Amino acid sequence: MATKLFVGSLPWAVDDQALEDLFQEFGAITSAKVIMDRESGRSKGFGFVEFDDDTAAKAAIDKLNGSAVQGRNIVVSEARPLESRPPRRDFDRR
């Protein structure tokens, strides 16, 4: 079963490839994605990495949580399921 990890406090310069490179030593990665702001196109400072193997994901958490990446201490933990949100309100007043 695949395990998805949350990676927070990422430096702004980290992109999808850099995120994948950071985690690839632990095992096969299904995906690595830095979340970008829709309007500015800049990183939001966090992302997600998905591993095929639970053991590899656990090893990545143990080794990388709190480690320094480009001068910032990153946070690595197992991602929580997406919580449902109420619908967005529409302020369009035609």
PyMOL Python script that loads the backbone (N, CA, C, O; Angstrom):
from pymol import cmd

cmd.read_pdbstr("""\
ATOM      1  N   MET A   1       0.834  -1.187   0.000  1.00  0.00           N
ATOM      2  CA  MET A   1       0.000   0.000   0.000  1.00  0.00           C
ATOM      3  C   MET A   1       0.875   1.245   0.000  1.00  0.00           C
ATOM      4  O   MET A   1       1.876   1.300   0.714  1.00  0.00           O
ATOM      5  N   ALA A   2       0.509   2.238  -0.789  1.00  0.00           N
ATOM      6  CA  ALA A   2       1.288   3.468  -0.896  1.00  0.00           C
ATOM      7  C   ALA A   2       1.089   4.334   0.348  1.00  0.00           C
ATOM      8  O   ALA A   2       0.012   4.363   0.945  1.00  0.00           O
ATOM      9  N   THR A   3       2.154   5.033   0.717  1.00  0.00           N
ATOM     10  CA  THR A   3       2.105   5.946   1.851  1.00  0.00           C
ATOM     11  C   THR A   3       2.454   7.341   1.371  1.00  0.00           C
ATOM     12  O   THR A   3       3.465   7.538   0.697  1.00  0.00           O
ATOM     13  N   LYS A   4       1.612   8.314   1.720  1.00  0.00           N
ATOM     14  CA  LYS A   4       1.825   9.704   1.315  1.00  0.00           C
ATOM     15  C   LYS A   4       2.375  10.478   2.499  1.00  0.00           C
ATOM     16  O   LYS A   4       1.853  10.387   3.610  1.00  0.00           O
ATOM     17  N   LEU A   5       3.442  11.246   2.252  1.00  0.00           N
ATOM     18  CA  LEU A   5       4.067  12.052   3.281  1.00  0.00           C
ATOM     19  C   LEU A   5       3.837  13.535   3.027  1.00  0.00           C
ATOM     20  O   LEU A   5       3.843  13.988   1.883  1.00  0.00           O
ATOM     21  N   PHE A   6       3.636  14.281   4.099  1.00  0.00           N
ATOM     22  CA  PHE A   6       3.577  15.733   4.051  1.00  0.00           C
ATOM     23  C   PHE A   6       4.980  16.249   4.326  1.00  0.00           C
ATOM     24  O   PHE A   6       5.651  15.774   5.242  1.00  0.00           O
ATOM     25  N   VAL A   7       5.425  17.218   3.537  1.00  0.00           N
ATOM     26  CA  VAL A   7       6.744  17.824   3.737  1.00  0.00           C
ATOM     27  C   VAL A   7       6.530  19.328   3.850  1.00  0.00           C
ATOM     28  O   VAL A   7       6.146  19.980   2.879  1.00  0.00           O
ATOM     29  N   GLY A   8       6.778  19.878   5.034  1.00  0.00           N
ATOM     30  CA  GLY A   8       6.545  21.293   5.282  1.00  0.00           C
ATOM     31  C   GLY A   8       7.821  22.064   5.541  1.00  0.00           C
ATOM     32  O   GLY A   8       8.887  21.479   5.731  1.00  0.00           O
ATOM     33  N   SER A   9       7.705  23.378   5.547  1.00  0.00           N
ATOM     34  CA  SER A   9       8.822  24.314   5.763  1.00  0.00           C
ATOM     35  C   SER A   9       9.881  24.200   4.675  1.00  0.00           C
ATOM     36  O   SER A   9      11.073  24.371   4.931  1.00  0.00           O
ATOM     37  N   LEU A  10       9.431  23.908   3.459  1.00  0.00           N
ATOM     38  CA  LEU A  10      10.371  23.804   2.341  1.00  0.00           C
ATOM     39  C   LEU A  10      10.878  25.180   1.931  1.00  0.00           C
ATOM     40  O   LEU A  10      10.123  26.151   1.955  1.00  0.00           O
ATOM     41  N   PRO A  11      12.149  25.272   1.554  1.00  0.00           N
ATOM     42  CA  PRO A  11      12.650  26.528   0.985  1.00  0.00           C
ATOM     43  C   PRO A  11      11.900  26.842  -0.311  1.00  0.00           C
ATOM     44  O   PRO A  11      11.477  25.930  -1.021  1.00  0.00           O
ATOM     45  N   TRP A  12      11.738  28.119  -0.617  1.00  0.00           N
ATOM     46  CA  TRP A  12      10.979  28.522  -1.799  1.00  0.00           C
ATOM     47  C   TRP A  12      11.585  27.982  -3.089  1.00  0.00           C
ATOM     48  O   TRP A  12      10.865  27.784  -4.067  1.00  0.00           O
ATOM     49  N   ALA A  13      12.888  27.741  -3.111  1.00  0.00           N
ATOM     50  CA  ALA A  13      13.568  27.309  -4.334  1.00  0.00           C
ATOM     51  C   ALA A  13      13.354  25.824  -4.657  1.00  0.00           C
ATOM     52  O   ALA A  13      13.682  25.390  -5.762  1.00  0.00           O
ATOM     53  N   VAL A  14      12.818  25.046  -3.728  1.00  0.00           N
ATOM     54  CA  VAL A  14      12.635  23.610  -3.962  1.00  0.00           C
ATOM     55  C   VAL A  14      11.465  23.398  -4.925  1.00  0.00           C
ATOM     56  O   VAL A  14      10.359  23.891  -4.705  1.00  0.00           O
ATOM     57  N   ASP A  15      11.742  22.644  -6.003  1.00  0.00           N
ATOM     58  CA  ASP A  15      10.691  22.305  -6.968  1.00  0.00           C
ATOM     59  C   ASP A  15      10.406  20.809  -6.891  1.00  0.00           C
ATOM     60  O   ASP A  15      10.973  20.115  -6.047  1.00  0.00           O
ATOM     61  N   ASP A  16       9.532  20.305  -7.764  1.00  0.00           N
ATOM     62  CA  ASP A  16       9.151  18.893  -7.739  1.00  0.00           C
ATOM     63  C   ASP A  16      10.361  17.969  -7.862  1.00  0.00           C
ATOM     64  O   ASP A  16      10.466  16.977  -7.140  1.00  0.00           O
ATOM     65  N   GLN A  17      11.273  18.297  -8.779  1.00  0.00           N
ATOM     66  CA  GLN A  17      12.442  17.443  -9.001  1.00  0.00           C
ATOM     67  C   GLN A  17      13.367  17.438  -7.790  1.00  0.00           C
ATOM     68  O   GLN A  17      13.864  16.383  -7.395  1.00  0.00           O
ATOM     69  N   ALA A  18      13.600  18.597  -7.201  1.00  0.00           N
ATOM     70  CA  ALA A  18      14.447  18.678  -6.008  1.00  0.00           C
ATOM     71  C   ALA A  18      13.837  17.901  -4.849  1.00  0.00           C
ATOM     72  O   ALA A  18      14.556  17.262  -4.081  1.00  0.00           O
ATOM     73  N   LEU A  19      12.505  17.953  -4.721  1.00  0.00           N
ATOM     74  CA  LEU A  19      11.819  17.208  -3.668  1.00  0.00           C
ATOM     75  C   LEU A  19      11.986  15.707  -3.886  1.00  0.00           C
ATOM     76  O   LEU A  19      12.263  14.963  -2.945  1.00  0.00           O
ATOM     77  N   GLU A  20      11.817  15.268  -5.130  1.00  0.00           N
ATOM     78  CA  GLU A  20      12.011  13.848  -5.443  1.00  0.00           C
ATOM     79  C   GLU A  20      13.444  13.422  -5.171  1.00  0.00           C
ATOM     80  O   GLU A  20      13.673  12.351  -4.609  1.00  0.00           O
ATOM     81  N   ASP A  21      14.410  14.244  -5.562  1.00  0.00           N
ATOM     82  CA  ASP A  21      15.829  13.926  -5.334  1.00  0.00           C
ATOM     83  C   ASP A  21      16.135  13.773  -3.849  1.00  0.00           C
ATOM     84  O   ASP A  21      16.938  12.925  -3.460  1.00  0.00           O
ATOM     85  N   LEU A  22      15.495  14.591  -3.026  1.00  0.00           N
ATOM     86  CA  LEU A  22      15.722  14.553  -1.578  1.00  0.00           C
ATOM     87  C   LEU A  22      15.273  13.221  -0.970  1.00  0.00           C
ATOM     88  O   LEU A  22      15.892  12.728  -0.028  1.00  0.00           O
ATOM     89  N   PHE A  23      14.194  12.640  -1.511  1.00  0.00           N
ATOM     90  CA  PHE A  23      13.599  11.432  -0.928  1.00  0.00           C
ATOM     91  C   PHE A  23      13.970  10.132  -1.651  1.00  0.00           C
ATOM     92  O   PHE A  23      13.690   9.054  -1.126  1.00  0.00           O
ATOM     93  N   GLN A  24      14.581  10.193  -2.823  1.00  0.00           N
ATOM     94  CA  GLN A  24      14.776   8.991  -3.625  1.00  0.00           C
ATOM     95  C   GLN A  24      15.704   7.949  -2.996  1.00  0.00           C
ATOM     96  O   GLN A  24      15.624   6.774  -3.353  1.00  0.00           O
ATOM     97  N   GLU A  25      16.565   8.341  -2.088  1.00  0.00           N
ATOM     98  CA  GLU A  25      17.464   7.370  -1.463  1.00  0.00           C
ATOM     99  C   GLU A  25      16.724   6.344  -0.592  1.00  0.00           C
ATOM    100  O   GLU A  25      17.288   5.309  -0.236  1.00  0.00           O
ATOM    101  N   PHE A  26      15.468   6.632  -0.252  1.00  0.00           N
ATOM    102  CA  PHE A  26      14.725   5.747   0.643  1.00  0.00           C
ATOM    103  C   PHE A  26      13.917   4.677  -0.066  1.00  0.00           C
ATOM    104  O   PHE A  26      13.488   3.712   0.566  1.00  0.00           O
ATOM    105  N   GLY A  27      13.697   4.828  -1.378  1.00  0.00           N
ATOM    106  CA  GLY A  27      12.952   3.816  -2.117  1.00  0.00           C
ATOM    107  C   GLY A  27      12.201   4.405  -3.296  1.00  0.00           C
ATOM    108  O   GLY A  27      12.353   5.580  -3.629  1.00  0.00           O
ATOM    109  N   ALA A  28      11.381   3.558  -3.925  1.00  0.00           N
ATOM    110  CA  ALA A  28      10.636   3.960  -5.115  1.00  0.00           C
ATOM    111  C   ALA A  28       9.576   5.001  -4.764  1.00  0.00           C
ATOM    112  O   ALA A  28       8.752   4.791  -3.874  1.00  0.00           O
ATOM    113  N   ILE A  29       9.610   6.118  -5.471  1.00  0.00           N
ATOM    114  CA  ILE A  29       8.672   7.208  -5.251  1.00  0.00           C
ATOM    115  C   ILE A  29       7.616   7.182  -6.342  1.00  0.00           C
ATOM    116  O   ILE A  29       7.939   7.150  -7.530  1.00  0.00           O
ATOM    117  N   THR A  30       6.354   7.196  -5.934  1.00  0.00           N
ATOM    118  CA  THR A  30       5.248   7.245  -6.883  1.00  0.00           C
ATOM    119  C   THR A  30       5.065   8.660  -7.406  1.00  0.00           C
ATOM    120  O   THR A  30       4.845   8.860  -8.601  1.00  0.00           O
ATOM    121  N   SER A  31       5.154   9.652  -6.510  1.00  0.00           N
ATOM    122  CA  SER A  31       5.021  11.052  -6.922  1.00  0.00           C
ATOM    123  C   SER A  31       5.683  11.968  -5.900  1.00  0.00           C
ATOM    124  O   SER A  31       5.801  11.631  -4.722  1.00  0.00           O
ATOM    125  N   ALA A  32       6.112  13.130  -6.377  1.00  0.00           N
ATOM    126  CA  ALA A  32       6.669  14.177  -5.523  1.00  0.00           C
ATOM    127  C   ALA A  32       6.154  15.499  -6.076  1.00  0.00           C
ATOM    128  O   ALA A  32       6.420  15.837  -7.229  1.00  0.00           O
ATOM    129  N   LYS A  33       5.418  16.248  -5.256  1.00  0.00           N
ATOM    130  CA  LYS A  33       4.765  17.463  -5.743  1.00  0.00           C
ATOM    131  C   LYS A  33       4.874  18.585  -4.722  1.00  0.00           C
ATOM    132  O   LYS A  33       4.457  18.440  -3.573  1.00  0.00           O
ATOM    133  N   VAL A  34       5.449  19.720  -5.164  1.00  0.00           N
ATOM    134  CA  VAL A  34       5.466  20.934  -4.354  1.00  0.00           C
ATOM    135  C   VAL A  34       4.198  21.706  -4.705  1.00  0.00           C
ATOM    136  O   VAL A  34       3.889  21.887  -5.882  1.00  0.00           O
ATOM    137  N   ILE A  35       3.470  22.155  -3.704  1.00  0.00           N
ATOM    138  CA  ILE A  35       2.215  22.864  -3.924  1.00  0.00           C
ATOM    139  C   ILE A  35       2.520  24.329  -4.248  1.00  0.00           C
ATOM    140  O   ILE A  35       3.253  25.006  -3.527  1.00  0.00           O
ATOM    141  N   MET A  36       1.933  24.794  -5.359  1.00  0.00           N
ATOM    142  CA  MET A  36       2.187  26.142  -5.846  1.00  0.00           C
ATOM    143  C   MET A  36       0.940  27.019  -5.670  1.00  0.00           C
ATOM    144  O   MET A  36      -0.188  26.533  -5.749  1.00  0.00           O
ATOM    145  N   ASP A  37       1.160  28.301  -5.434  1.00  0.00           N
ATOM    146  CA  ASP A  37       0.074  29.263  -5.347  1.00  0.00           C
ATOM    147  C   ASP A  37      -0.487  29.505  -6.753  1.00  0.00           C
ATOM    148  O   ASP A  37       0.269  29.772  -7.687  1.00  0.00           O
ATOM    149  N   ARG A  38      -1.794  29.413  -6.899  1.00  0.00           N
ATOM    150  CA  ARG A  38      -2.437  29.572  -8.213  1.00  0.00           C
ATOM    151  C   ARG A  38      -2.201  30.943  -8.826  1.00  0.00           C
ATOM    152  O   ARG A  38      -1.975  31.062 -10.030  1.00  0.00           O
ATOM    153  N   GLU A  39      -2.253  31.965  -8.004  1.00  0.00           N
ATOM    154  CA  GLU A  39      -2.170  33.318  -8.538  1.00  0.00           C
ATOM    155  C   GLU A  39      -0.756  33.790  -8.801  1.00  0.00           C
ATOM    156  O   GLU A  39      -0.493  34.399  -9.838  1.00  0.00           O
ATOM    157  N   SER A  40       0.164  33.520  -7.879  1.00  0.00           N
ATOM    158  CA  SER A  40       1.535  34.015  -8.043  1.00  0.00           C
ATOM    159  C   SER A  40       2.442  33.006  -8.747  1.00  0.00           C
ATOM    160  O   SER A  40       3.463  33.385  -9.321  1.00  0.00           O
ATOM    161  N   GLY A  41       2.075  31.731  -8.704  1.00  0.00           N
ATOM    162  CA  GLY A  41       2.926  30.699  -9.301  1.00  0.00           C
ATOM    163  C   GLY A  41       4.120  30.335  -8.435  1.00  0.00           C
ATOM    164  O   GLY A  41       4.987  29.576  -8.867  1.00  0.00           O
ATOM    165  N   ARG A  42       4.177  30.865  -7.222  1.00  0.00           N
ATOM    166  CA  ARG A  42       5.289  30.565  -6.307  1.00  0.00           C
ATOM    167  C   ARG A  42       4.929  29.408  -5.389  1.00  0.00           C
ATOM    168  O   ARG A  42       3.757  29.110  -5.161  1.00  0.00           O
ATOM    169  N   SER A  43       5.955  28.773  -4.876  1.00  0.00           N
ATOM    170  CA  SER A  43       5.769  27.671  -3.935  1.00  0.00           C
ATOM    171  C   SER A  43       5.057  28.164  -2.684  1.00  0.00           C
ATOM    172  O   SER A  43       5.264  29.292  -2.236  1.00  0.00           O
ATOM    173  N   LYS A  44       4.207  27.291  -2.124  1.00  0.00           N
ATOM    174  CA  LYS A  44       3.565  27.599  -0.845  1.00  0.00           C
ATOM    175  C   LYS A  44       4.409  27.106   0.329  1.00  0.00           C
ATOM    176  O   LYS A  44       4.035  27.299   1.486  1.00  0.00           O
ATOM    177  N   GLY A  45       5.548  26.469   0.036  1.00  0.00           N
ATOM    178  CA  GLY A  45       6.458  26.041   1.101  1.00  0.00           C
ATOM    179  C   GLY A  45       6.160  24.662   1.654  1.00  0.00           C
ATOM    180  O   GLY A  45       6.700  24.283   2.693  1.00  0.00           O
ATOM    181  N   PHE A  46       5.301  23.900   0.971  1.00  0.00           N
ATOM    182  CA  PHE A  46       5.059  22.529   1.396  1.00  0.00           C
ATOM    183  C   PHE A  46       4.752  21.669   0.180  1.00  0.00           C
ATOM    184  O   PHE A  46       4.469  22.172  -0.908  1.00  0.00           O
ATOM    185  N   GLY A  47       4.814  20.363   0.391  1.00  0.00           N
ATOM    186  CA  GLY A  47       4.544  19.436  -0.703  1.00  0.00           C
ATOM    187  C   GLY A  47       4.231  18.054  -0.169  1.00  0.00           C
ATOM    188  O   GLY A  47       4.109  17.845   1.038  1.00  0.00           O
ATOM    189  N   PHE A  48       4.103  17.111  -1.099  1.00  0.00           N
ATOM    190  CA  PHE A  48       3.766  15.737  -0.759  1.00  0.00           C
ATOM    191  C   PHE A  48       4.651  14.779  -1.547  1.00  0.00           C
ATOM    192  O   PHE A  48       4.957  15.011  -2.716  1.00  0.00           O
ATOM    193  N   VAL A  49       5.053  13.705  -0.888  1.00  0.00           N
ATOM    194  CA  VAL A  49       5.830  12.645  -1.525  1.00  0.00           C
ATOM    195  C   VAL A  49       5.109  11.335  -1.245  1.00  0.00           C
ATOM    196  O   VAL A  49       4.732  11.055  -0.107  1.00  0.00           O
ATOM    197  N   GLU A  50       4.921  10.536  -2.285  1.00  0.00           N
ATOM    198  CA  GLU A  50       4.223   9.257  -2.125  1.00  0.00           C
ATOM    199  C   GLU A  50       5.177   8.113  -2.445  1.00  0.00           C
ATOM    200  O   GLU A  50       5.810   8.085  -3.500  1.00  0.00           O
ATOM    201  N   PHE A  51       5.266   7.170  -1.509  1.00  0.00           N
ATOM    202  CA  PHE A  51       6.120   5.987  -1.644  1.00  0.00           C
ATOM    203  C   PHE A  51       5.272   4.754  -1.897  1.00  0.00           C
ATOM    204  O   PHE A  51       4.147   4.656  -1.408  1.00  0.00           O
ATOM    205  N   ASP A  52       5.815   3.807  -2.665  1.00  0.00           N
ATOM    206  CA  ASP A  52       5.169   2.512  -2.866  1.00  0.00           C
ATOM    207  C   ASP A  52       5.207   1.671  -1.596  1.00  0.00           C
ATOM    208  O   ASP A  52       4.281   0.914  -1.306  1.00  0.00           O
ATOM    209  N   ASP A  53       6.295   1.818  -0.848  1.00  0.00           N
ATOM    210  CA  ASP A  53       6.568   0.954   0.295  1.00  0.00           C
ATOM    211  C   ASP A  53       6.445   1.717   1.615  1.00  0.00           C
ATOM    212  O   ASP A  53       7.054   2.773   1.786  1.00  0.00           O
ATOM    213  N   ASP A  54       5.658   1.180   2.540  1.00  0.00           N
ATOM    214  CA  ASP A  54       5.479   1.810   3.853  1.00  0.00           C
ATOM    215  C   ASP A  54       6.781   1.902   4.639  1.00  0.00           C
ATOM    216  O   ASP A  54       7.002   2.874   5.362  1.00  0.00           O
ATOM    217  N   THR A  55       7.643   0.899   4.504  1.00  0.00           N
ATOM    218  CA  THR A  55       8.920   0.883   5.222  1.00  0.00           C
ATOM    219  C   THR A  55       9.818   2.018   4.751  1.00  0.00           C
ATOM    220  O   THR A  55      10.487   2.661   5.560  1.00  0.00           O
ATOM    221  N   ALA A  56       9.835   2.264   3.448  1.00  0.00           N
ATOM    222  CA  ALA A  56      10.636   3.355   2.890  1.00  0.00           C
ATOM    223  C   ALA A  56      10.115   4.701   3.389  1.00  0.00           C
ATOM    224  O   ALA A  56      10.898   5.589   3.724  1.00  0.00           O
ATOM    225  N   ALA A  57       8.806   4.845   3.437  1.00  0.00           N
ATOM    226  CA  ALA A  57       8.204   6.090   3.919  1.00  0.00           C
ATOM    227  C   ALA A  57       8.573   6.332   5.382  1.00  0.00           C
ATOM    228  O   ALA A  57       8.915   7.455   5.754  1.00  0.00           O
ATOM    229  N   LYS A  58       8.507   5.303   6.204  1.00  0.00           N
ATOM    230  CA  LYS A  58       8.852   5.420   7.628  1.00  0.00           C
ATOM    231  C   LYS A  58      10.326   5.801   7.795  1.00  0.00           C
ATOM    232  O   LYS A  58      10.667   6.619   8.649  1.00  0.00           O
ATOM    233  N   ALA A  59      11.190   5.207   6.981  1.00  0.00           N
ATOM    234  CA  ALA A  59      12.619   5.530   7.044  1.00  0.00           C
ATOM    235  C   ALA A  59      12.857   6.992   6.657  1.00  0.00           C
ATOM    236  O   ALA A  59      13.693   7.665   7.259  1.00  0.00           O
ATOM    237  N   ALA A  60      12.131   7.476   5.664  1.00  0.00           N
ATOM    238  CA  ALA A  60      12.264   8.873   5.240  1.00  0.00           C
ATOM    239  C   ALA A  60      11.825   9.823   6.353  1.00  0.00           C
ATOM    240  O   ALA A  60      12.481  10.834   6.604  1.00  0.00           O
ATOM    241  N   ILE A  61      10.724   9.500   7.013  1.00  0.00           N
ATOM    242  CA  ILE A  61      10.256  10.329   8.133  1.00  0.00           C
ATOM    243  C   ILE A  61      11.313  10.362   9.227  1.00  0.00           C
ATOM    244  O   ILE A  61      11.674  11.430   9.720  1.00  0.00           O
ATOM    245  N   ASP A  62      11.812   9.179   9.606  1.00  0.00           N
ATOM    246  CA  ASP A  62      12.789   9.082  10.693  1.00  0.00           C
ATOM    247  C   ASP A  62      14.060   9.875  10.410  1.00  0.00           C
ATOM    248  O   ASP A  62      14.610  10.519  11.304  1.00  0.00           O
ATOM    249  N   LYS A  63      14.522   9.826   9.166  1.00  0.00           N
ATOM    250  CA  LYS A  63      15.795  10.470   8.836  1.00  0.00           C
ATOM    251  C   LYS A  63      15.651  11.950   8.475  1.00  0.00           C
ATOM    252  O   LYS A  63      16.518  12.748   8.833  1.00  0.00           O
ATOM    253  N   LEU A  64      14.585  12.333   7.780  1.00  0.00           N
ATOM    254  CA  LEU A  64      14.504  13.691   7.247  1.00  0.00           C
ATOM    255  C   LEU A  64      13.711  14.678   8.096  1.00  0.00           C
ATOM    256  O   LEU A  64      13.891  15.886   7.943  1.00  0.00           O
ATOM    257  N   ASN A  65      12.838  14.204   8.986  1.00  0.00           N
ATOM    258  CA  ASN A  65      12.075  15.137   9.813  1.00  0.00           C
ATOM    259  C   ASN A  65      13.029  15.940  10.693  1.00  0.00           C
ATOM    260  O   ASN A  65      13.793  15.377  11.477  1.00  0.00           O
ATOM    261  N   GLY A  66      12.974  17.260  10.552  1.00  0.00           N
ATOM    262  CA  GLY A  66      13.843  18.144  11.328  1.00  0.00           C
ATOM    263  C   GLY A  66      15.194  18.398  10.694  1.00  0.00           C
ATOM    264  O   GLY A  66      15.994  19.161  11.237  1.00  0.00           O
ATOM    265  N   SER A  67      15.469  17.775   9.552  1.00  0.00           N
ATOM    266  CA  SER A  67      16.766  17.963   8.901  1.00  0.00           C
ATOM    267  C   SER A  67      16.792  19.290   8.144  1.00  0.00           C
ATOM    268  O   SER A  67      15.746  19.830   7.781  1.00  0.00           O
ATOM    269  N   ALA A  68      17.990  19.806   7.911  1.00  0.00           N
ATOM    270  CA  ALA A  68      18.165  21.084   7.224  1.00  0.00           C
ATOM    271  C   ALA A  68      18.239  20.883   5.716  1.00  0.00           C
ATOM    272  O   ALA A  68      18.992  20.046   5.218  1.00  0.00           O
ATOM    273  N   VAL A  69      17.440  21.672   5.002  1.00  0.00           N
ATOM    274  CA  VAL A  69      17.469  21.703   3.539  1.00  0.00           C
ATOM    275  C   VAL A  69      17.601  23.167   3.146  1.00  0.00           C
ATOM    276  O   VAL A  69      16.706  23.971   3.408  1.00  0.00           O
ATOM    277  N   GLN A  70      18.715  23.506   2.521  1.00  0.00           N
ATOM    278  CA  GLN A  70      18.990  24.882   2.102  1.00  0.00           C
ATOM    279  C   GLN A  70      18.761  25.867   3.246  1.00  0.00           C
ATOM    280  O   GLN A  70      18.181  26.934   3.049  1.00  0.00           O
ATOM    281  N   GLY A  71      19.220  25.500   4.438  1.00  0.00           N
ATOM    282  CA  GLY A  71      19.157  26.392   5.587  1.00  0.00           C
ATOM    283  C   GLY A  71      17.843  26.387   6.366  1.00  0.00           C
ATOM    284  O   GLY A  71      17.703  27.140   7.330  1.00  0.00           O
ATOM    285  N   ARG A  72      16.870  25.549   5.966  1.00  0.00           N
ATOM    286  CA  ARG A  72      15.599  25.471   6.691  1.00  0.00           C
ATOM    287  C   ARG A  72      15.394  24.056   7.213  1.00  0.00           C
ATOM    288  O   ARG A  72      15.697  23.084   6.521  1.00  0.00           O
ATOM    289  N   ASN A  73      14.882  23.941   8.429  1.00  0.00           N
ATOM    290  CA  ASN A  73      14.565  22.637   8.991  1.00  0.00           C
ATOM    291  C   ASN A  73      13.186  22.219   8.507  1.00  0.00           C
ATOM    292  O   ASN A  73      12.187  22.869   8.815  1.00  0.00           O
ATOM    293  N   ILE A  74      13.138  21.130   7.748  1.00  0.00           N
ATOM    294  CA  ILE A  74      11.867  20.690   7.174  1.00  0.00           C
ATOM    295  C   ILE A  74      11.105  19.796   8.150  1.00  0.00           C
ATOM    296  O   ILE A  74      11.682  19.207   9.064  1.00  0.00           O
ATOM    297  N   VAL A  75       9.815  19.713   7.932  1.00  0.00           N
ATOM    298  CA  VAL A  75       8.926  18.852   8.718  1.00  0.00           C
ATOM    299  C   VAL A  75       8.455  17.742   7.789  1.00  0.00           C
ATOM    300  O   VAL A  75       7.947  18.014   6.701  1.00  0.00           O
ATOM    301  N   VAL A  76       8.620  16.496   8.213  1.00  0.00           N
ATOM    302  CA  VAL A  76       8.171  15.357   7.406  1.00  0.00           C
ATOM    303  C   VAL A  76       7.302  14.475   8.289  1.00  0.00           C
ATOM    304  O   VAL A  76       7.728  14.032   9.355  1.00  0.00           O
ATOM    305  N   SER A  77       6.076  14.225   7.832  1.00  0.00           N
ATOM    306  CA  SER A  77       5.159  13.369   8.584  1.00  0.00           C
ATOM    307  C   SER A  77       4.227  12.672   7.611  1.00  0.00           C
ATOM    308  O   SER A  77       4.160  13.023   6.433  1.00  0.00           O
ATOM    309  N   GLU A  78       3.507  11.677   8.118  1.00  0.00           N
ATOM    310  CA  GLU A  78       2.525  11.018   7.268  1.00  0.00           C
ATOM    311  C   GLU A  78       1.380  11.992   7.014  1.00  0.00           C
ATOM    312  O   GLU A  78       0.880  12.635   7.937  1.00  0.00           O
ATOM    313  N   ALA A  79       0.972  12.093   5.752  1.00  0.00           N
ATOM    314  CA  ALA A  79      -0.095  13.025   5.377  1.00  0.00           C
ATOM    315  C   ALA A  79      -1.420  12.562   5.956  1.00  0.00           C
ATOM    316  O   ALA A  79      -1.712  11.366   6.000  1.00  0.00           O
ATOM    317  N   ARG A  80      -2.211  13.518   6.397  1.00  0.00           N
ATOM    318  CA  ARG A  80      -3.559  13.218   6.884  1.00  0.00           C
ATOM    319  C   ARG A  80      -4.513  13.228   5.700  1.00  0.00           C
ATOM    320  O   ARG A  80      -4.258  13.904   4.703  1.00  0.00           O
ATOM    321  N   PRO A  81      -5.601  12.490   5.799  1.00  0.00           N
ATOM    322  CA  PRO A  81      -6.592  12.522   4.710  1.00  0.00           C
ATOM    323  C   PRO A  81      -7.170  13.922   4.543  1.00  0.00           C
ATOM    324  O   PRO A  81      -7.301  14.674   5.508  1.00  0.00           O
ATOM    325  N   LEU A  82      -7.509  14.254   3.310  1.00  0.00           N
ATOM    326  CA  LEU A  82      -8.108  15.543   3.015  1.00  0.00           C
ATOM    327  C   LEU A  82      -9.480  15.626   3.678  1.00  0.00           C
ATOM    328  O   LEU A  82     -10.335  14.765   3.471  1.00  0.00           O
ATOM    329  N   GLU A  83      -9.677  16.669   4.475  1.00  0.00           N
ATOM    330  CA  GLU A  83     -10.950  16.845   5.164  1.00  0.00           C
ATOM    331  C   GLU A  83     -11.917  17.582   4.245  1.00  0.00           C
ATOM    332  O   GLU A  83     -11.515  18.467   3.490  1.00  0.00           O
ATOM    333  N   SER A  84     -13.183  17.216   4.315  1.00  0.00           N
ATOM    334  CA  SER A  84     -14.165  17.905   3.493  1.00  0.00           C
ATOM    335  C   SER A  84     -14.379  19.310   4.034  1.00  0.00           C
ATOM    336  O   SER A  84     -14.353  19.540   5.243  1.00  0.00           O
ATOM    337  N   ARG A  85     -14.588  20.228   3.128  1.00  0.00           N
ATOM    338  CA  ARG A  85     -14.808  21.622   3.497  1.00  0.00           C
ATOM    339  C   ARG A  85     -16.187  22.053   3.011  1.00  0.00           C
ATOM    340  O   ARG A  85     -16.716  21.490   2.053  1.00  0.00           O
ATOM    341  N   PRO A  86     -16.758  23.037   3.661  1.00  0.00           N
ATOM    342  CA  PRO A  86     -18.034  23.554   3.155  1.00  0.00           C
ATOM    343  C   PRO A  86     -17.793  24.226   1.803  1.00  0.00           C
ATOM    344  O   PRO A  86     -16.683  24.682   1.528  1.00  0.00           O
ATOM    345  N   PRO A  87     -18.818  24.289   0.964  1.00  0.00           N
ATOM    346  CA  PRO A  87     -18.630  24.930  -0.341  1.00  0.00           C
ATOM    347  C   PRO A  87     -18.241  26.392  -0.183  1.00  0.00           C
ATOM    348  O   PRO A  87     -18.620  27.047   0.787  1.00  0.00           O
ATOM    349  N   ARG A  88     -17.482  26.890  -1.145  1.00  0.00           N
ATOM    350  CA  ARG A  88     -17.077  28.291  -1.120  1.00  0.00           C
ATOM    351  C   ARG A  88     -18.267  29.176  -1.426  1.00  0.00           C
ATOM    352  O   ARG A  88     -19.119  28.831  -2.245  1.00  0.00           O
ATOM    353  N   ARG A  89     -18.317  30.290  -0.778  1.00  0.00           N
ATOM    354  CA  ARG A  89     -19.404  31.229  -1.043  1.00  0.00           C
ATOM    355  C   ARG A  89     -19.093  32.016  -2.299  1.00  0.00           C
ATOM    356  O   ARG A  89     -17.940  32.356  -2.566  1.00  0.00           O
ATOM    357  N   ASP A  90     -20.125  32.301  -3.064  1.00  0.00           N
ATOM    358  CA  ASP A  90     -19.970  33.069  -4.289  1.00  0.00           C
ATOM    359  C   ASP A  90     -20.396  34.503  -4.024  1.00  0.00           C
ATOM    360  O   ASP A  90     -21.550  34.770  -3.692  1.00  0.00           O
ATOM    361  N   PHE A  91     -19.455  35.418  -4.174  1.00  0.00           N
ATOM    362  CA  PHE A  91     -19.752  36.824  -3.922  1.00  0.00           C
ATOM    363  C   PHE A  91     -20.044  37.591  -5.211  1.00  0.00           C
ATOM    364  O   PHE A  91     -20.060  38.822  -5.219  1.00  0.00           O
ATOM    365  N   ASP A  92     -20.271  36.872  -6.275  1.00  0.00           N
ATOM    366  CA  ASP A  92     -20.560  37.512  -7.553  1.00  0.00           C
ATOM    367  C   ASP A  92     -21.961  38.129  -7.497  1.00  0.00           C
ATOM    368  O   ASP A  92     -22.954  37.424  -7.317  1.00  0.00           O
ATOM    369  N   ARG A  93     -22.023  39.430  -7.652  1.00  0.00           N
ATOM    370  CA  ARG A  93     -23.311  40.140  -7.541  1.00  0.00           C
ATOM    371  C   ARG A  93     -23.665  40.741  -8.900  1.00  0.00           C
ATOM    372  O   ARG A  93     -23.430  41.924  -9.144  1.00  0.00           O
ATOM    373  N   ARG A  94     -24.204  39.955  -9.740  1.00  0.00           N
ATOM    374  CA  ARG A  94     -24.560  40.448 -11.068  1.00  0.00           C
ATOM    375  C   ARG A  94     -25.840  41.184 -11.050  1.00  0.00           C
ATOM    376  O   ARG A  94     -26.290  41.668 -12.089  1.00  0.00           O
TER     377      ARG A  94
END
""", "prot")
cmd.dss("prot")
cmd.show_as("cartoon", "prot")
cmd.util.cbc("prot")
cmd.orient("prot")
